[in-house]
Amino acid sequence: MQSSLFFALCLVVVMVCVHALIDCLRTPAERIRYVSRGFWLLFMFSAPLLGALTWTYLGKRPAARGAGSDAEVPREAAYGE
């Protein structure tokens, strides 16, 4: 029981870290905050969980809301009414 809980916790930590690394690599440079992408990656490799959580909550600017993003589509246009 205890080993499967430990395995599940480790799996979640690895998934969070891998997601943050991929997200950092795919984020456009103009959305990255505070330091360059290289420093974020170095931080994530040196302190994986802390780096991943810091990147997730502080590392990038929110996506711009506008005509080119996932702006809400009026109901009439979405359903052809």
N, C-alpha and C positions, 0 to 999 in steps of 0.2 A: 504494500500500500504506500509506504513512505517513498520507495524508490520511483514508483510511477508518478507520484505527485512532484517529486524533484525533476523527473524527466519532462513532465508537462511544463513546469516552470521554466526549465532551460530552453525548451522548444519555443515558448512564448518570447523569451528574451532574444533568442536568435532571430526569430521572425521580425521583431521590432527593429533590431539592429540592421538586418538586411533591407527592410523596407526603407529605413532612414538613409542608408547608403545609396540605394537606387534613386530615391527621391532627390537627394542632394546632387547626384550626377545628372539627373534629367531636368533640374530646375534651371531656367534661364538666368544668366549672370545678373541681369538687372533686378531680379527678385530676391537675390541673396543679401541678407543684412549683416552688418557689423564687421565681418572679416571676409576674406576671399574663400572661394570654394576649397582651395588647397588646405587652408587652416581648418575648415570644418571637417574635411576628410581626415586630417591628421588627428583632430580631437576625437572623432568617432573611432578611429583605430586605436588610440591610446587609452580611451575610457569608453568602451563600447556602449554600455547602457546609458550612462550619463550623457555622452555625446549624442546618442540617438534621441533621447528625450529633449535635450536642449535644442537640437536642430528642429525637432517637430514643433516645439512651442515658440522658439525665438529666432530660428535661422532664416526664415524667408518671409517676405512680404505677402499679404493676401493677394490673390489673383484680382486683377482689375475687372470691375463689372462694367460691361459696355456692350456695344452692338456685336462685337466679335466673340464674346464669351457666352456662358450659359444663361443669358438673361431670360427672364420669364417670358413665355410666349402667351399672348392673350388666349383665353379659352376658345373663343370663336375661331381663331386662326389654327389652333391645335386640333380642333375636332371638325373643322370645315362647316361650322354652323353659320 
